[in-house]
Structure formats: C-alpha cells, structure tokens
Amino acid sequence: MGRIERAPDWILKYKERLDKGAIAVEDILEAENKTREKPMKISSVTRAINALGYPITDLRRGKQVGAEAEE
C-alpha cells in the first residue's frame, strides 16, 4: 500500500471536528463501521487523517482531546 495523496471523501465529514480535536480516531472508526457492510480497519482511518495533514497522536482515545485537555 502506498501513501494516500488525497484524503478520501468519507473523512471530510469529520474535518471540522478534527480541526477542534473534538473527535477520536476510534469514534470515527465506530461511526463509519455502523454504515458499512465490510468493517473498516483503524489503520484506514489513521491514514485518512494523516492525508488531511493531522497528526493522530492527540486524536487517540487513551489521551484527552479538545476542551477536556485544557481543564
């Protein structure tokens, strides 16, 4: 598998929440897998997020994201 040059269309609906850090990688995975016949892998989600130019380190569930991190 090569590098994704352009972000897939399905990830664009999460772009605003990714900008704010208000959604985790696992949340996107769960939401997408509810609508798909064949489940998506977490690596597909992380590659799509990277294609948008976002680092995934702060977007994982084990870490605090968004406003909660500031408190």
mmCIF file of the N, C-alpha and C atoms, coordinates in Angstrom:
data_MODEL
# 
_entry.id   MODEL 
# 
loop_
_atom_site.group_PDB 
_atom_site.id 
_atom_site.type_symbol 
_atom_site.label_atom_id 
_atom_site.label_alt_id 
_atom_site.label_comp_id 
_atom_site.label_asym_id 
_atom_site.label_entity_id 
_atom_site.label_seq_id 
_atom_site.pdbx_PDB_ins_code 
_atom_site.Cartn_x 
_atom_site.Cartn_y 
_atom_site.Cartn_z 
_atom_site.occupancy 
_atom_site.B_iso_or_equiv 
_atom_site.pdbx_formal_charge 
_atom_site.auth_seq_id 
_atom_site.auth_comp_id 
_atom_site.auth_asym_id 
_atom_site.auth_atom_id 
_atom_site.pdbx_PDB_model_num 
ATOM 1   N N  . MET A 1 1  ? 0.835   -1.185 0.000  1.00 0.00 ? 1  MET A N  1 
ATOM 2   C CA . MET A 1 1  ? 0.000   0.000  0.000  1.00 0.00 ? 1  MET A CA 1 
ATOM 3   C C  . MET A 1 1  ? 0.875   1.242  0.000  1.00 0.00 ? 1  MET A C  1 
ATOM 4   N N  . GLY A 1 2  ? 0.509   2.151  -0.852 1.00 0.00 ? 2  GLY A N  1 
ATOM 5   C CA . GLY A 1 2  ? 1.256   3.392  -0.935 1.00 0.00 ? 2  GLY A CA 1 
ATOM 6   C C  . GLY A 1 2  ? 0.648   4.482  -0.084 1.00 0.00 ? 2  GLY A C  1 
ATOM 7   N N  . ARG A 1 3  ? 1.268   5.602  -0.148 1.00 0.00 ? 3  ARG A N  1 
ATOM 8   C CA . ARG A 1 3  ? 0.805   6.763  0.603  1.00 0.00 ? 3  ARG A CA 1 
ATOM 9   C C  . ARG A 1 3  ? -0.434  7.357  -0.066 1.00 0.00 ? 3  ARG A C  1 
ATOM 10  N N  . ILE A 1 4  ? -1.370  7.812  0.729  1.00 0.00 ? 4  ILE A N  1 
ATOM 11  C CA . ILE A 1 4  ? -2.576  8.446  0.199  1.00 0.00 ? 4  ILE A CA 1 
ATOM 12  C C  . ILE A 1 4  ? -2.214  9.877  -0.202 1.00 0.00 ? 4  ILE A C  1 
ATOM 13  N N  . GLU A 1 5  ? -2.441  10.214 -1.464 1.00 0.00 ? 5  GLU A N  1 
ATOM 14  C CA . GLU A 1 5  ? -2.129  11.558 -1.952 1.00 0.00 ? 5  GLU A CA 1 
ATOM 15  C C  . GLU A 1 5  ? -3.261  12.535 -1.639 1.00 0.00 ? 5  GLU A C  1 
ATOM 16  N N  . ARG A 1 6  ? -4.485  12.056 -1.680 1.00 0.00 ? 6  ARG A N  1 
ATOM 17  C CA . ARG A 1 6  ? -5.658  12.894 -1.445 1.00 0.00 ? 6  ARG A CA 1 
ATOM 18  C C  . ARG A 1 6  ? -6.519  12.195 -0.402 1.00 0.00 ? 6  ARG A C  1 
ATOM 19  N N  . ALA A 1 7  ? -7.065  12.964 0.500  1.00 0.00 ? 7  ALA A N  1 
ATOM 20  C CA . ALA A 1 7  ? -7.905  12.384 1.555  1.00 0.00 ? 7  ALA A CA 1 
ATOM 21  C C  . ALA A 1 7  ? -9.177  11.798 0.945  1.00 0.00 ? 7  ALA A C  1 
ATOM 22  N N  . PRO A 1 8  ? -9.602  10.626 1.427  1.00 0.00 ? 8  PRO A N  1 
ATOM 23  C CA . PRO A 1 8  ? -10.848 10.044 0.919  1.00 0.00 ? 8  PRO A CA 1 
ATOM 24  C C  . PRO A 1 8  ? -12.056 10.911 1.292  1.00 0.00 ? 8  PRO A C  1 
ATOM 25  N N  . ASP A 1 9  ? -13.073 10.855 0.466  1.00 0.00 ? 9  ASP A N  1 
ATOM 26  C CA . ASP A 1 9  ? -14.257 11.696 0.670  1.00 0.00 ? 9  ASP A CA 1 
ATOM 27  C C  . ASP A 1 9  ? -14.938 11.447 2.009  1.00 0.00 ? 9  ASP A C  1 
ATOM 28  N N  . TRP A 1 10 ? -14.959 10.208 2.480  1.00 0.00 ? 10 TRP A N  1 
ATOM 29  C CA . TRP A 1 10 ? -15.686 9.895  3.707  1.00 0.00 ? 10 TRP A CA 1 
ATOM 30  C C  . TRP A 1 10 ? -15.092 10.590 4.932  1.00 0.00 ? 10 TRP A C  1 
ATOM 31  N N  . ILE A 1 11 ? -13.799 10.891 4.940  1.00 0.00 ? 11 ILE A N  1 
ATOM 32  C CA . ILE A 1 11 ? -13.173 11.521 6.112  1.00 0.00 ? 11 ILE A CA 1 
ATOM 33  C C  . ILE A 1 11 ? -13.486 13.020 6.175  1.00 0.00 ? 11 ILE A C  1 
ATOM 34  N N  . LEU A 1 12 ? -13.869 13.611 5.053  1.00 0.00 ? 12 LEU A N  1 
ATOM 35  C CA . LEU A 1 12 ? -14.113 15.054 5.014  1.00 0.00 ? 12 LEU A CA 1 
ATOM 36  C C  . LEU A 1 12 ? -15.281 15.483 5.895  1.00 0.00 ? 12 LEU A C  1 
ATOM 37  N N  . LYS A 1 13 ? -16.236 14.574 6.151  1.00 0.00 ? 13 LYS A N  1 
ATOM 38  C CA . LYS A 1 13 ? -17.366 14.941 7.014  1.00 0.00 ? 13 LYS A CA 1 
ATOM 39  C C  . LYS A 1 13 ? -16.946 15.098 8.473  1.00 0.00 ? 13 LYS A C  1 
ATOM 40  N N  . TYR A 1 14 ? -15.751 14.640 8.821  1.00 0.00 ? 14 TYR A N  1 
ATOM 41  C CA . TYR A 1 14 ? -15.234 14.768 10.187 1.00 0.00 ? 14 TYR A CA 1 
ATOM 42  C C  . TYR A 1 14 ? -14.209 15.896 10.311 1.00 0.00 ? 14 TYR A C  1 
ATOM 43  N N  . LYS A 1 15 ? -13.938 16.600 9.220  1.00 0.00 ? 15 LYS A N  1 
ATOM 44  C CA . LYS A 1 15 ? -12.863 17.599 9.189  1.00 0.00 ? 15 LYS A CA 1 
ATOM 45  C C  . LYS A 1 15 ? -13.029 18.689 10.246 1.00 0.00 ? 15 LYS A C  1 
ATOM 46  N N  . GLU A 1 16 ? -14.225 19.220 10.398 1.00 0.00 ? 16 GLU A N  1 
ATOM 47  C CA . GLU A 1 16 ? -14.447 20.296 11.369 1.00 0.00 ? 16 GLU A CA 1 
ATOM 48  C C  . GLU A 1 16 ? -14.156 19.827 12.794 1.00 0.00 ? 16 GLU A C  1 
ATOM 49  N N  . ARG A 1 17 ? -14.617 18.633 13.140 1.00 0.00 ? 17 ARG A N  1 
ATOM 50  C CA . ARG A 1 17 ? -14.359 18.103 14.483 1.00 0.00 ? 17 ARG A CA 1 
ATOM 51  C C  . ARG A 1 17 ? -12.890 17.746 14.669 1.00 0.00 ? 17 ARG A C  1 
ATOM 52  N N  . LEU A 1 18 ? -12.221 17.340 13.598 1.00 0.00 ? 18 LEU A N  1 
ATOM 53  C CA . LEU A 1 18 ? -10.781 17.078 13.675 1.00 0.00 ? 18 LEU A CA 1 
ATOM 54  C C  . LEU A 1 18 ? -10.019 18.379 13.911 1.00 0.00 ? 18 LEU A C  1 
ATOM 55  N N  . ASP A 1 19 ? -10.469 19.467 13.263 1.00 0.00 ? 19 ASP A N  1 
ATOM 56  C CA . ASP A 1 19 ? -9.849  20.786 13.478 1.00 0.00 ? 19 ASP A CA 1 
ATOM 57  C C  . ASP A 1 19 ? -9.885  21.174 14.948 1.00 0.00 ? 19 ASP A C  1 
ATOM 58  N N  . LYS A 1 20 ? -11.008 20.888 15.595 1.00 0.00 ? 20 LYS A N  1 
ATOM 59  C CA . LYS A 1 20 ? -11.192 21.248 17.000 1.00 0.00 ? 20 LYS A CA 1 
ATOM 60  C C  . LYS A 1 20 ? -10.603 20.221 17.952 1.00 0.00 ? 20 LYS A C  1 
ATOM 61  N N  . GLY A 1 21 ? -10.227 19.052 17.439 1.00 0.00 ? 21 GLY A N  1 
ATOM 62  C CA . GLY A 1 21 ? -9.745  17.972 18.301 1.00 0.00 ? 21 GLY A CA 1 
ATOM 63  C C  . GLY A 1 21 ? -10.872 17.370 19.117 1.00 0.00 ? 21 GLY A C  1 
ATOM 64  N N  . ALA A 1 22 ? -12.094 17.447 18.590 1.00 0.00 ? 22 ALA A N  1 
ATOM 65  C CA . ALA A 1 22 ? -13.277 17.020 19.334 1.00 0.00 ? 22 ALA A CA 1 
ATOM 66  C C  . ALA A 1 22 ? -13.721 15.599 19.016 1.00 0.00 ? 22 ALA A C  1 
ATOM 67  N N  . ILE A 1 23 ? -12.951 14.869 18.234 1.00 0.00 ? 23 ILE A N  1 
ATOM 68  C CA . ILE A 1 23 ? -13.326 13.500 17.884 1.00 0.00 ? 23 ILE A CA 1 
ATOM 69  C C  . ILE A 1 23 ? -12.071 12.634 17.902 1.00 0.00 ? 23 ILE A C  1 
ATOM 70  N N  . ALA A 1 24 ? -12.228 11.416 18.365 1.00 0.00 ? 24 ALA A N  1 
ATOM 71  C CA . ALA A 1 24 ? -11.102 10.487 18.438 1.00 0.00 ? 24 ALA A CA 1 
ATOM 72  C C  . ALA A 1 24 ? -11.118 9.552  17.231 1.00 0.00 ? 24 ALA A C  1 
ATOM 73  N N  . VAL A 1 25 ? -9.970  8.993  16.932 1.00 0.00 ? 25 VAL A N  1 
ATOM 74  C CA . VAL A 1 25 ? -9.841  8.037  15.831 1.00 0.00 ? 25 VAL A CA 1 
ATOM 75  C C  . VAL A 1 25 ? -10.847 6.902  15.996 1.00 0.00 ? 25 VAL A C  1 
ATOM 76  N N  . GLU A 1 26 ? -10.963 6.402  17.199 1.00 0.00 ? 26 GLU A N  1 
ATOM 77  C CA . GLU A 1 26 ? -11.874 5.287  17.463 1.00 0.00 ? 26 GLU A CA 1 
ATOM 78  C C  . GLU A 1 26 ? -13.339 5.675  17.258 1.00 0.00 ? 26 GLU A C  1 
ATOM 79  N N  . ASP A 1 27 ? -13.685 6.942  17.534 1.00 0.00 ? 27 ASP A N  1 
ATOM 80  C CA . ASP A 1 27 ? -15.056 7.411  17.305 1.00 0.00 ? 27 ASP A CA 1 
ATOM 81  C C  . ASP A 1 27 ? -15.391 7.414  15.813 1.00 0.00 ? 27 ASP A C  1 
ATOM 82  N N  . ILE A 1 28 ? -14.436 7.842  15.003 1.00 0.00 ? 28 ILE A N  1 
ATOM 83  C CA . ILE A 1 28 ? -14.632 7.833  13.553 1.00 0.00 ? 28 ILE A CA 1 
ATOM 84  C C  . ILE A 1 28 ? -14.783 6.400  13.065 1.00 0.00 ? 28 ILE A C  1 
ATOM 85  N N  . LEU A 1 29 ? -13.936 5.515  13.571 1.00 0.00 ? 29 LEU A N  1 
ATOM 86  C CA . LEU A 1 29 ? -13.996 4.104  13.183 1.00 0.00 ? 29 LEU A CA 1 
ATOM 87  C C  . LEU A 1 29 ? -15.365 3.507  13.511 1.00 0.00 ? 29 LEU A C  1 
ATOM 88  N N  . GLU A 1 30 ? -15.865 3.753  14.712 1.00 0.00 ? 30 GLU A N  1 
ATOM 89  C CA . GLU A 1 30 ? -17.177 3.234  15.114 1.00 0.00 ? 30 GLU A CA 1 
ATOM 90  C C  . GLU A 1 30 ? -18.293 3.778  14.230 1.00 0.00 ? 30 GLU A C  1 
ATOM 91  N N  . ALA A 1 31 ? -18.265 5.085  13.965 1.00 0.00 ? 31 ALA A N  1 
ATOM 92  C CA . ALA A 1 31 ? -19.306 5.707  13.148 1.00 0.00 ? 31 ALA A CA 1 
ATOM 93  C C  . ALA A 1 31 ? -19.296 5.161  11.725 1.00 0.00 ? 31 ALA A C  1 
ATOM 94  N N  . GLU A 1 32 ? -18.123 5.016  11.153 1.00 0.00 ? 32 GLU A N  1 
ATOM 95  C CA . GLU A 1 32 ? -18.025 4.501  9.786  1.00 0.00 ? 32 GLU A CA 1 
ATOM 96  C C  . GLU A 1 32 ? -18.427 3.033  9.703  1.00 0.00 ? 32 GLU A C  1 
ATOM 97  N N  . ASN A 1 33 ? -18.068 2.248  10.694 1.00 0.00 ? 33 ASN A N  1 
ATOM 98  C CA . ASN A 1 33 ? -18.395 0.825  10.659 1.00 0.00 ? 33 ASN A CA 1 
ATOM 99  C C  . ASN A 1 33 ? -19.887 0.560  10.840 1.00 0.00 ? 33 ASN A C  1 
ATOM 100 N N  . LYS A 1 34 ? -20.625 1.520  11.397 1.00 0.00 ? 34 LYS A N  1 
ATOM 101 C CA . LYS A 1 34 ? -22.079 1.374  11.520 1.00 0.00 ? 34 LYS A CA 1 
ATOM 102 C C  . LYS A 1 34 ? -22.755 1.446  10.157 1.00 0.00 ? 34 LYS A C  1 
ATOM 103 N N  . THR A 1 35 ? -22.142 2.164  9.220  1.00 0.00 ? 35 THR A N  1 
ATOM 104 C CA . THR A 1 35 ? -22.766 2.381  7.919  1.00 0.00 ? 35 THR A CA 1 
ATOM 105 C C  . THR A 1 35 ? -22.211 1.484  6.820  1.00 0.00 ? 35 THR A C  1 
ATOM 106 N N  . ARG A 1 36 ? -21.177 0.726  7.110  1.00 0.00 ? 36 ARG A N  1 
ATOM 107 C CA . ARG A 1 36 ? -20.525 -0.091 6.079  1.00 0.00 ? 36 ARG A CA 1 
ATOM 108 C C  . ARG A 1 36 ? -20.863 -1.565 6.220  1.00 0.00 ? 36 ARG A C  1 
ATOM 109 N N  . GLU A 1 37 ? -20.920 -2.231 5.082  1.00 0.00 ? 37 GLU A N  1 
ATOM 110 C CA . GLU A 1 37 ? -21.126 -3.675 5.088  1.00 0.00 ? 37 GLU A CA 1 
ATOM 111 C C  . GLU A 1 37 ? -19.873 -4.384 5.584  1.00 0.00 ? 37 GLU A C  1 
ATOM 112 N N  . LYS A 1 38 ? -18.727 -3.997 5.025  1.00 0.00 ? 38 LYS A N  1 
ATOM 113 C CA . LYS A 1 38 ? -17.448 -4.583 5.414  1.00 0.00 ? 38 LYS A CA 1 
ATOM 114 C C  . LYS A 1 38 ? -16.764 -3.619 6.386  1.00 0.00 ? 38 LYS A C  1 
ATOM 115 N N  . PRO A 1 39 ? -16.433 -4.061 7.591  1.00 0.00 ? 39 PRO A N  1 
ATOM 116 C CA . PRO A 1 39 ? -15.826 -3.162 8.578  1.00 0.00 ? 39 PRO A CA 1 
ATOM 117 C C  . PRO A 1 39 ? -14.493 -2.581 8.110  1.00 0.00 ? 39 PRO A C  1 
ATOM 118 N N  . MET A 1 40 ? -14.274 -1.353 8.491  1.00 0.00 ? 40 MET A N  1 
ATOM 119 C CA . MET A 1 40 ? -13.040 -0.651 8.181  1.00 0.00 ? 40 MET A CA 1 
ATOM 120 C C  . MET A 1 40 ? -12.029 -0.921 9.293  1.00 0.00 ? 40 MET A C  1 
ATOM 121 N N  . LYS A 1 41 ? -10.754 -0.888 8.965  1.00 0.00 ? 41 LYS A N  1 
ATOM 122 C CA . LYS A 1 41 ? -9.704  -1.071 9.965  1.00 0.00 ? 41 LYS A CA 1 
ATOM 123 C C  . LYS A 1 41 ? -9.252  0.284  10.488 1.00 0.00 ? 41 LYS A C  1 
ATOM 124 N N  . ILE A 1 42 ? -8.731  0.295  11.699 1.00 0.00 ? 42 ILE A N  1 
ATOM 125 C CA . ILE A 1 42 ? -8.265  1.544  12.304 1.00 0.00 ? 42 ILE A CA 1 
ATOM 126 C C  . ILE A 1 42 ? -7.122  2.149  11.499 1.00 0.00 ? 42 ILE A C  1 
ATOM 127 N N  . SER A 1 43 ? -6.334  1.316  10.845 1.00 0.00 ? 43 SER A N  1 
ATOM 128 C CA . SER A 1 43 ? -5.231  1.839  10.033 1.00 0.00 ? 43 SER A CA 1 
ATOM 129 C C  . SER A 1 43 ? -5.747  2.656  8.849  1.00 0.00 ? 43 SER A C  1 
ATOM 130 N N  . SER A 1 44 ? -6.912  2.304  8.324  1.00 0.00 ? 44 SER A N  1 
ATOM 131 C CA . SER A 1 44 ? -7.510  3.077  7.231  1.00 0.00 ? 44 SER A CA 1 
ATOM 132 C C  . SER A 1 44 ? -7.921  4.460  7.710  1.00 0.00 ? 44 SER A C  1 
ATOM 133 N N  . VAL A 1 45 ? -8.448  4.526  8.921  1.00 0.00 ? 45 VAL A N  1 
ATOM 134 C CA . VAL A 1 45 ? -8.851  5.811  9.499  1.00 0.00 ? 45 VAL A CA 1 
ATOM 135 C C  . VAL A 1 45 ? -7.618  6.676  9.762  1.00 0.00 ? 45 VAL A C  1 
ATOM 136 N N  . THR A 1 46 ? -6.583  6.093  10.333 1.00 0.00 ? 46 THR A N  1 
ATOM 137 C CA . THR A 1 46 ? -5.380  6.880  10.638 1.00 0.00 ? 46 THR A CA 1 
ATOM 138 C C  . THR A 1 46 ? -4.705  7.372  9.361  1.00 0.00 ? 46 THR A C  1 
ATOM 139 N N  . ARG A 1 47 ? -4.686  6.556  8.307  1.00 0.00 ? 47 ARG A N  1 
ATOM 140 C CA . ARG A 1 47 ? -4.101  7.004  7.037  1.00 0.00 ? 47 ARG A CA 1 
ATOM 141 C C  . ARG A 1 47 ? -4.907  8.154  6.442  1.00 0.00 ? 47 ARG A C  1 
ATOM 142 N N  . ALA A 1 48 ? -6.232  8.076  6.546  1.00 0.00 ? 48 ALA A N  1 
ATOM 143 C CA . ALA A 1 48 ? -7.082  9.143  6.017  1.00 0.00 ? 48 ALA A CA 1 
ATOM 144 C C  . ALA A 1 48 ? -6.866  10.444 6.789  1.00 0.00 ? 48 ALA A C  1 
ATOM 145 N N  . ILE A 1 49 ? -6.731  10.352 8.108  1.00 0.00 ? 49 ILE A N  1 
ATOM 146 C CA . ILE A 1 49 ? -6.478  11.540 8.930  1.00 0.00 ? 49 ILE A CA 1 
ATOM 147 C C  . ILE A 1 49 ? -5.119  12.133 8.583  1.00 0.00 ? 49 ILE A C  1 
ATOM 148 N N  . ASN A 1 50 ? -4.123  11.284 8.411  1.00 0.00 ? 50 ASN A N  1 
ATOM 149 C CA . ASN A 1 50 ? -2.795  11.757 8.014  1.00 0.00 ? 50 ASN A CA 1 
ATOM 150 C C  . ASN A 1 50 ? -2.827  12.430 6.649  1.00 0.00 ? 50 ASN A C  1 
ATOM 151 N N  . ALA A 1 51 ? -3.660  11.931 5.738  1.00 0.00 ? 51 ALA A N  1 
ATOM 152 C CA . ALA A 1 51 ? -3.782  12.526 4.409  1.00 0.00 ? 51 ALA A CA 1 
ATOM 153 C C  . ALA A 1 51 ? -4.356  13.938 4.484  1.00 0.00 ? 51 ALA A C  1 
ATOM 154 N N  . LEU A 1 52 ? -5.147  14.211 5.521  1.00 0.00 ? 52 LEU A N  1 
ATOM 155 C CA . LEU A 1 52 ? -5.662  15.568 5.736  1.00 0.00 ? 52 LEU A CA 1 
ATOM 156 C C  . LEU A 1 52 ? -4.602  16.477 6.352  1.00 0.00 ? 52 LEU A C  1 
ATOM 157 N N  . GLY A 1 53 ? -3.514  15.882 6.833  1.00 0.00 ? 53 GLY A N  1 
ATOM 158 C CA . GLY A 1 53 ? -2.434  16.667 7.416  1.00 0.00 ? 53 GLY A CA 1 
ATOM 159 C C  . GLY A 1 53 ? -2.482  16.763 8.925  1.00 0.00 ? 53 GLY A C  1 
ATOM 160 N N  . TYR A 1 54 ? -3.309  15.956 9.575  1.00 0.00 ? 54 TYR A N  1 
ATOM 161 C CA . TYR A 1 54 ? -3.417  15.979 11.031 1.00 0.00 ? 54 TYR A CA 1 
ATOM 162 C C  . TYR A 1 54 ? -2.572  14.867 11.647 1.00 0.00 ? 54 TYR A C  1 
ATOM 163 N N  . PRO A 1 55 ? -1.842  15.171 12.713 1.00 0.00 ? 55 PRO A N  1 
ATOM 164 C CA . PRO A 1 55 ? -1.162  14.088 13.437 1.00 0.00 ? 55 PRO A CA 1 
ATOM 165 C C  . PRO A 1 55 ? -2.193  13.342 14.283 1.00 0.00 ? 55 PRO A C  1 
ATOM 166 N N  . ILE A 1 56 ? -2.081  12.040 14.364 1.00 0.00 ? 56 ILE A N  1 
ATOM 167 C CA . ILE A 1 56 ? -3.089  11.272 15.098 1.00 0.00 ? 56 ILE A CA 1 
ATOM 168 C C  . ILE A 1 56 ? -2.754  11.100 16.564 1.00 0.00 ? 56 ILE A C  1 
ATOM 169 N N  . THR A 1 57 ? -1.571  11.527 16.988 1.00 0.00 ? 57 THR A N  1 
ATOM 170 C CA . THR A 1 57 ? -1.148  11.276 18.367 1.00 0.00 ? 57 THR A CA 1 
ATOM 171 C C  . THR A 1 57 ? -2.106  11.862 19.393 1.00 0.00 ? 57 THR A C  1 
ATOM 172 N N  . ASP A 1 58 ? -2.669  13.021 19.118 1.00 0.00 ? 58 ASP A N  1 
ATOM 173 C CA . ASP A 1 58 ? -3.594  13.650 20.067 1.00 0.00 ? 58 ASP A CA 1 
ATOM 174 C C  . ASP A 1 58 ? -5.042  13.227 19.841 1.00 0.00 ? 58 ASP A C  1 
ATOM 175 N N  . LEU A 1 59 ? -5.282  12.414 18.843 1.00 0.00 ? 59 LEU A N  1 
ATOM 176 C CA . LEU A 1 59 ? -6.648  12.037 18.497 1.00 0.00 ? 59 LEU A CA 1 
ATOM 177 C C  . LEU A 1 59 ? -6.982  10.601 18.871 1.00 0.00 ? 59 LEU A C  1 
ATOM 178 N N  . ARG A 1 60 ? -6.177  9.987  19.701 1.00 0.00 ? 60 ARG A N  1 
ATOM 179 C CA . ARG A 1 60 ? -6.449  8.621  20.143 1.00 0.00 ? 60 ARG A CA 1 
ATOM 180 C C  . ARG A 1 60 ? -7.242  8.660  21.436 1.00 0.00 ? 60 ARG A C  1 
ATOM 181 N N  . ARG A 1 61 ? -8.063  7.652  21.686 1.00 0.00 ? 61 ARG A N  1 
ATOM 182 C CA . ARG A 1 61 ? -8.965  7.639  22.824 1.00 0.00 ? 61 ARG A CA 1 
ATOM 183 C C  . ARG A 1 61 ? -8.264  7.621  24.172 1.00 0.00 ? 61 ARG A C  1 
ATOM 184 N N  . GLY A 1 62 ? -7.123  7.031  24.279 1.00 0.00 ? 62 GLY A N  1 
ATOM 185 C CA . GLY A 1 62 ? -6.416  6.949  25.555 1.00 0.00 ? 62 GLY A CA 1 
ATOM 186 C C  . GLY A 1 62 ? -5.921  8.297  26.041 1.00 0.00 ? 62 GLY A C  1 
ATOM 187 N N  . LYS A 1 63 ? -5.938  9.291  25.160 1.00 0.00 ? 63 LYS A N  1 
ATOM 188 C CA . LYS A 1 63 ? -5.470  10.630 25.506 1.00 0.00 ? 63 LYS A CA 1 
ATOM 189 C C  . LYS A 1 63 ? -6.651  11.582 25.573 1.00 0.00 ? 63 LYS A C  1 
ATOM 190 N N  . GLN A 1 64 ? -6.491  12.661 26.320 1.00 0.00 ? 64 GLN A N  1 
ATOM 191 C CA . GLN A 1 64 ? -7.544  13.665 26.381 1.00 0.00 ? 64 GLN A CA 1 
ATOM 192 C C  . GLN A 1 64 ? -7.477  14.512 25.125 1.00 0.00 ? 64 GLN A C  1 
ATOM 193 N N  . VAL A 1 65 ? -8.648  14.841 24.584 1.00 0.00 ? 65 VAL A N  1 
ATOM 194 C CA . VAL A 1 65 ? -8.712  15.645 23.376 1.00 0.00 ? 65 VAL A CA 1 
ATOM 195 C C  . VAL A 1 65 ? -9.590  16.859 23.614 1.00 0.00 ? 65 VAL A C  1 
ATOM 196 N N  . GLY A 1 66 ? -9.352  17.896 22.821 1.00 0.00 ? 66 GLY A N  1 
ATOM 197 C CA . GLY A 1 66 ? -10.213 19.071 22.853 1.00 0.00 ? 66 GLY A CA 1 
ATOM 198 C C  . GLY A 1 66 ? -10.207 19.823 24.161 1.00 0.00 ? 66 GLY A C  1 
ATOM 199 N N  . ALA A 1 67 ? -11.376 20.290 24.566 1.00 0.00 ? 67 ALA A N  1 
ATOM 200 C CA . ALA A 1 67 ? -11.531 21.140 25.744 1.00 0.00 ? 67 ALA A CA 1 
ATOM 201 C C  . ALA A 1 67 ? -11.189 20.411 27.038 1.00 0.00 ? 67 ALA A C  1 
ATOM 202 N N  . GLU A 1 68 ? -11.391 19.104 27.076 1.00 0.00 ? 68 GLU A N  1 
ATOM 203 C CA . GLU A 1 68 ? -11.106 18.359 28.296 1.00 0.00 ? 68 GLU A CA 1 
ATOM 204 C C  . GLU A 1 68 ? -9.625  18.435 28.664 1.00 0.00 ? 68 GLU A C  1 
ATOM 205 N N  . ALA A 1 69 ? -8.753  18.549 27.680 1.00 0.00 ? 69 ALA A N  1 
ATOM 206 C CA . ALA A 1 69 ? -7.315  18.580 27.931 1.00 0.00 ? 69 ALA A CA 1 
ATOM 207 C C  . ALA A 1 69 ? -6.897  19.892 28.599 1.00 0.00 ? 69 ALA A C  1 
ATOM 208 N N  . GLU A 1 70 ? -7.684  20.954 28.391 1.00 0.00 ? 70 GLU A N  1 
ATOM 209 C CA . GLU A 1 70 ? -7.337  22.259 28.937 1.00 0.00 ? 70 GLU A CA 1 
ATOM 210 C C  . GLU A 1 70 ? -7.726  22.407 30.396 1.00 0.00 ? 70 GLU A C  1 
ATOM 211 N N  . GLU A 1 71 ? -8.653  21.589 30.865 1.00 0.00 ? 71 GLU A N  1 
ATOM 212 C CA . GLU A 1 71 ? -9.145  21.714 32.245 1.00 0.00 ? 71 GLU A CA 1 
ATOM 213 C C  . GLU A 1 71 ? -8.170  21.186 33.255 1.00 0.00 ? 71 GLU A C  1 
# 
